[in-house]
Amino acid sequence: MKKMKLISPTPELVNIFNSYWTPNPITTIVKVFEDDDEIDLTKYIAQFKEYGEEDKKITEKKDLKEFLEKINSVYHTRVSEIDSLVKELKKLGIDSKDSLAKKINSGEVTLPKFVACCKAATGNYTYSFASKVFSFINAYEYPIIDSFVATLLDTYEYNDRIPRSKWGDYSKYIENYNNFKSHFGLTDLSFKVVDKFLWTYAKILLDYWADLGVLSYEPISFDTKSLEK
């Protein structure tokens, strides 16, 4: 079977894919694969616009519980005990979205520490959920862990790629992601912007990958050893 080469994520292309999440999408015809024909992606734009509207609602939430609940609902991360998680966060002096942001941005609450709170509250290592919370707090410092995003990162060829098996350590995931951004000239873009490109592209590829055998989307398990650091 012919191997299909993924399109190279130039800043211009990333901007096009991000525009699908806005009220004013750029409707330029693009390729799905480098060695394939250009196609019209207009049929996808409506669903991505809805995702953009939901993201805006998350950003606008001020209350801590509502903020966490909205992320959990929109991204289907299946965290069952948000109330318990809020109680665990209060033990760290976090009683609002603003106080959570301050402690994350100061480095007092790291993603492994947040995951530990989730584990105490829910019994599960909610790695994907935690990364989404951090991403909405600071999109320039924290990328999202998502099976779509991670699969494309692992499929692209770029310099100094860190093996996927090490990505359960969030610091390694960030390092790898930065290597990806550097290779493709995306260093000036926030993780959120690049996340949206990868996730949008992956959703479009769902129409193709099953028949072509190009991609298989698998989650990343949290490395519990990172809690000991």
GUFI-413542 format. One record per residue (C-alpha): residue in one letter; x, y, z. Coordinates in Angstrom, 1 decimal. Layout:
GUFI-413542
[r "A" [X Y Z]]
...
***
This chain:
GUFI-413542
[r "M" [0.0 0.0 0.0]]
[r "K" [1.3 3.5 -0.9]]
[r "K" [2.4 5.5 2.1]]
[r "M" [0.6 8.9 2.1]]
[r "K" [2.8 11.9 3.2]]
[r "L" [1.1 14.3 5.6]]
[r "I" [0.9 17.9 4.6]]
[r "S" [3.7 20.1 6.1]]
[r "P" [2.3 22.5 8.7]]
[r "T" [3.5 25.9 7.6]]
[r "P" [2.2 28.9 9.6]]
[r "E" [0.0 29.8 6.7]]
[r "L" [-1.6 26.4 6.7]]
[r "V" [-2.0 26.3 10.4]]
[r "N" [-3.8 29.7 10.1]]
[r "I" [-6.2 28.3 7.5]]
[r "F" [-7.1 25.3 9.7]]
[r "N" [-7.5 27.5 12.8]]
[r "S" [-9.9 29.8 10.9]]
[r "Y" [-12.4 26.9 10.6]]
[r "W" [-13.0 27.4 14.3]]
[r "T" [-14.0 31.1 13.7]]
[r "P" [-17.1 32.9 12.2]]
[r "N" [-14.9 33.9 9.3]]
[r "P" [-13.2 30.7 7.9]]
[r "I" [-10.6 30.9 5.1]]
[r "T" [-12.0 28.7 2.3]]
[r "T" [-8.8 28.1 0.4]]
[r "I" [-8.7 24.6 -1.2]]
[r "V" [-5.9 22.6 0.4]]
[r "K" [-4.4 19.1 0.2]]
[r "V" [-5.0 16.4 2.7]]
[r "F" [-1.8 14.7 1.7]]
[r "E" [1.3 16.2 0.1]]
[r "D" [1.2 13.7 -2.8]]
[r "D" [-2.6 13.9 -3.4]]
[r "D" [-5.0 16.3 -5.0]]
[r "E" [-6.3 19.5 -3.4]]
[r "I" [-9.8 19.2 -1.9]]
[r "D" [-12.6 21.5 -0.7]]
[r "L" [-12.9 21.2 3.0]]
[r "T" [-16.0 23.4 3.2]]
[r "K" [-18.2 20.6 4.5]]
[r "Y" [-16.1 20.4 7.7]]
[r "I" [-16.2 24.1 8.6]]
[r "A" [-19.6 24.1 10.3]]
[r "Q" [-18.6 21.5 12.9]]
[r "F" [-15.3 23.2 13.7]]
[r "K" [-17.1 26.5 14.1]]
[r "E" [-19.2 24.8 16.8]]
[r "Y" [-16.0 23.6 18.5]]
[r "G" [-14.7 27.2 18.5]]
[r "E" [-17.9 28.4 20.1]]
[r "E" [-17.6 25.8 22.9]]
[r "D" [-13.9 26.8 23.5]]
[r "K" [-15.0 30.4 23.9]]
[r "K" [-17.5 29.3 26.5]]
[r "I" [-14.8 27.5 28.4]]
[r "T" [-12.5 30.6 28.4]]
[r "E" [-15.4 32.8 29.6]]
[r "K" [-16.1 30.6 32.7]]
[r "K" [-14.9 32.4 35.9]]
[r "D" [-16.1 29.9 38.5]]
[r "L" [-13.6 27.1 39.2]]
[r "K" [-16.1 24.3 39.2]]
[r "E" [-17.9 25.5 36.1]]
[r "F" [-14.6 25.9 34.3]]
[r "L" [-13.6 22.3 35.0]]
[r "E" [-17.0 21.0 34.3]]
[r "K" [-17.2 22.7 30.9]]
[r "I" [-13.8 21.3 29.9]]
[r "N" [-14.8 17.9 31.0]]
[r "S" [-18.1 18.1 29.1]]
[r "V" [-16.9 19.6 25.8]]
[r "Y" [-13.8 17.4 25.5]]
[r "H" [-15.5 14.2 26.8]]
[r "T" [-12.7 13.5 29.3]]
[r "R" [-15.0 11.5 31.6]]
[r "V" [-13.8 12.9 34.9]]
[r "S" [-16.6 11.6 37.2]]
[r "E" [-16.0 13.6 40.4]]
[r "I" [-15.5 17.3 39.7]]
[r "D" [-16.9 18.2 43.1]]
[r "S" [-14.2 15.9 44.7]]
[r "L" [-11.5 17.4 42.6]]
[r "V" [-12.5 21.0 43.6]]
[r "K" [-12.2 19.9 47.3]]
[r "E" [-8.7 18.5 46.6]]
[r "L" [-7.7 21.7 44.9]]
[r "K" [-9.0 23.7 47.9]]
[r "K" [-6.4 21.9 50.0]]
[r "L" [-3.8 23.6 47.9]]
[r "G" [-5.4 27.0 48.5]]
[r "I" [-7.2 27.0 45.1]]
[r "D" [-10.8 28.2 45.4]]
[r "S" [-11.3 30.0 42.1]]
[r "K" [-10.2 29.8 38.4]]
[r "D" [-8.0 32.9 39.0]]
[r "S" [-6.2 31.3 41.9]]
[r "L" [-5.7 28.1 39.9]]
[r "A" [-4.2 30.2 37.1]]
[r "K" [-1.8 32.0 39.5]]
[r "K" [-0.5 28.8 41.0]]
[r "I" [-0.1 27.2 37.6]]
[r "N" [1.7 30.2 36.0]]
[r "S" [4.0 30.6 39.1]]
[r "G" [5.0 26.9 38.9]]
[r "E" [3.6 26.1 42.3]]
[r "V" [1.1 23.7 40.8]]
[r "T" [2.6 21.5 38.1]]
[r "L" [0.7 19.2 35.8]]
[r "P" [1.9 16.1 37.7]]
[r "K" [0.7 17.8 40.9]]
[r "F" [-2.7 18.5 39.3]]
[r "V" [-2.9 14.9 38.1]]
[r "A" [-2.2 13.7 41.7]]
[r "C" [-5.2 15.8 42.9]]
[r "C" [-7.3 14.2 40.1]]
[r "K" [-6.1 10.7 41.2]]
[r "A" [-7.0 11.5 44.9]]
[r "A" [-10.4 12.8 43.8]]
[r "T" [-11.4 10.3 41.2]]
[r "G" [-9.1 7.3 41.4]]
[r "N" [-7.8 7.9 37.9]]
[r "Y" [-4.8 9.6 36.3]]
[r "T" [-6.7 12.1 34.2]]
[r "Y" [-3.7 13.0 32.0]]
[r "S" [-5.7 14.3 29.0]]
[r "F" [-8.1 16.3 31.1]]
[r "A" [-5.3 17.9 33.1]]
[r "S" [-3.4 19.0 30.0]]
[r "K" [-6.6 20.6 28.7]]
[r "V" [-7.1 22.5 31.9]]
[r "F" [-3.5 23.8 31.8]]
[r "S" [-3.8 24.7 28.1]]
[r "F" [-6.8 26.9 28.8]]
[r "I" [-4.8 28.6 31.6]]
[r "N" [-1.7 29.3 29.5]]
[r "A" [-1.8 28.3 25.8]]
[r "Y" [1.9 29.3 25.2]]
[r "E" [3.3 27.0 27.9]]
[r "Y" [1.1 23.9 27.9]]
[r "P" [0.1 21.8 25.0]]
[r "I" [-2.9 19.4 25.1]]
[r "I" [-2.4 15.7 25.4]]
[r "D" [-4.9 14.2 23.0]]
[r "S" [-4.9 10.9 21.0]]
[r "F" [-5.4 12.8 17.7]]
[r "V" [-2.7 15.4 18.3]]
[r "A" [-0.2 12.8 19.7]]
[r "T" [-0.8 10.4 16.8]]
[r "L" [0.0 13.1 14.2]]
[r "L" [3.0 14.3 16.2]]
[r "D" [4.2 10.7 16.2]]
[r "T" [3.5 10.3 12.4]]
[r "Y" [5.3 13.4 11.3]]
[r "E" [9.0 13.2 10.6]]
[r "Y" [11.0 15.9 12.3]]
[r "N" [14.4 16.5 14.0]]
[r "D" [15.1 15.2 17.5]]
[r "R" [11.8 13.4 18.0]]
[r "I" [11.5 11.9 21.4]]
[r "P" [9.9 8.4 21.4]]
[r "R" [6.2 8.3 22.0]]
[r "S" [6.8 5.8 24.8]]
[r "K" [8.3 8.7 26.9]]
[r "W" [5.5 11.1 26.4]]
[r "G" [3.7 10.0 29.6]]
[r "D" [6.1 12.4 31.2]]
[r "Y" [4.6 15.8 30.4]]
[r "S" [8.0 17.5 30.4]]
[r "K" [9.1 15.1 27.7]]
[r "Y" [5.9 15.7 25.7]]
[r "I" [6.5 19.4 25.8]]
[r "E" [10.1 19.0 24.7]]
[r "N" [9.1 16.8 21.8]]
[r "Y" [6.3 19.2 20.8]]
[r "N" [8.8 22.1 20.8]]
[r "N" [11.1 20.1 18.6]]
[r "F" [8.2 19.6 16.2]]
[r "K" [7.3 23.3 16.2]]
[r "S" [11.0 24.3 15.7]]
[r "H" [11.4 21.9 12.7]]
[r "F" [8.3 23.3 10.9]]
[r "G" [8.9 27.0 11.7]]
[r "L" [6.0 27.3 14.2]]
[r "T" [7.8 28.6 17.2]]
[r "D" [6.0 31.9 17.2]]
[r "L" [2.6 30.1 17.5]]
[r "S" [1.0 29.1 20.8]]
[r "F" [0.6 25.4 21.5]]
[r "K" [-3.2 26.0 21.4]]
[r "V" [-3.0 27.2 17.8]]
[r "V" [-0.8 24.2 16.7]]
[r "D" [-3.1 21.9 18.7]]
[r "K" [-6.1 23.1 16.8]]
[r "F" [-4.3 22.5 13.5]]
[r "L" [-3.3 18.9 14.4]]
[r "W" [-6.7 18.1 15.9]]
[r "T" [-8.6 19.6 13.0]]
[r "Y" [-6.4 17.8 10.5]]
[r "A" [-6.8 14.5 12.3]]
[r "K" [-10.6 14.9 12.3]]
[r "I" [-10.5 15.4 8.5]]
[r "L" [-8.2 12.4 8.2]]
[r "L" [-10.8 10.2 9.9]]
[r "D" [-12.5 10.1 6.5]]
[r "Y" [-9.4 8.6 5.0]]
[r "W" [-7.2 6.7 7.4]]
[r "A" [-9.4 3.6 8.0]]
[r "D" [-9.3 2.6 4.3]]
[r "L" [-5.7 3.7 3.7]]
[r "G" [-4.2 2.3 7.0]]
[r "V" [-2.4 5.6 7.5]]
[r "L" [-3.2 6.3 11.2]]
[r "S" [-4.4 4.6 14.3]]
[r "Y" [-5.4 7.0 17.2]]
[r "E" [-4.2 5.8 20.6]]
[r "P" [-4.2 7.6 23.9]]
[r "I" [-1.0 8.2 26.0]]
[r "S" [-0.9 6.8 29.5]]
[r "F" [0.4 9.0 32.3]]
[r "D" [3.8 8.1 33.7]]
[r "T" [3.2 7.9 37.4]]
[r "K" [7.0 8.2 38.0]]
[r "S" [6.7 11.9 37.1]]
[r "L" [4.7 12.4 40.3]]
[r "E" [7.8 11.6 42.2]]
[r "K" [9.8 14.4 40.7]]
***
